[in-house]
Amino acid sequence: MQALPSNAALVSIDVQQAFDDPAWGQRNNPDAERHIAALLAAWRRSGRPVFHIQHRSAAASGRFQPGTPGYAHKPEAAPLPGEPVIVKSVNSAFIGTDLEARLRAAGIDTLVIVGLTTDHCVSTTTRMAGNLGFATFIVADATATFERTGPDGRQFSAELMHDAALASLHGEFATVVWAESLMSGLNAIPKETAKGQKA
């Protein structure tokens, strides 16, 4: 794993209790929250910035309504006092928020993305991060998703959806990495920043 800049930001997306609802169906990577917690702890020890993204339902009947248990962060990803929490209402954490402005103001050009779900909000945010010119890494084992039903009724497993989303992102919008490798590089001195995007 290439060393990361001292101000590389960890962006934790939608690690909220609403995703514990069994109505979502089968999920892959039950260890995602454990890896997210380990990354958050390592990031905090290194003094690098952390940004938490919290989804708020646009519809009154949504699972992510403020004031409901589902809106709350999971304990493994709970923000500490002083860590910014950015609330969004669409898939991308950059739409309708000041996330990009905060990152630019802090001189941050490298993002490491974790959270839920791989093929929806994590993917959308990662794609926009790459398009906006950030050097972007997505952590394969600190993300997860659910099974999906296609428009023709075919069933796609959670593992297939997860793997396909990562394969689509890797080398085009971001670099796919794993938590252990990423944490091993936190204290190394960076030589240069890997963009992870194709020309």
Secondary structure, 3 states (H helix, E strand, C coil): CCCCCCCCEEEEECCEHHHHCHHHCCECCCCHHHHHHHHHHHHHHHCCCEEEEEECCCCCCCCCCCCCHHHCECHHHCCCCCCCEEEECCCCCCCCCCHHHHHHHCCCCEEEEEEECHHHHHHHHHHHHHHCCCEEEEEEEEEECECEECCCCCEECHHHHHHHHHHHHECCCEEEECHHHHHHCCCCCCCCCCCCCCC
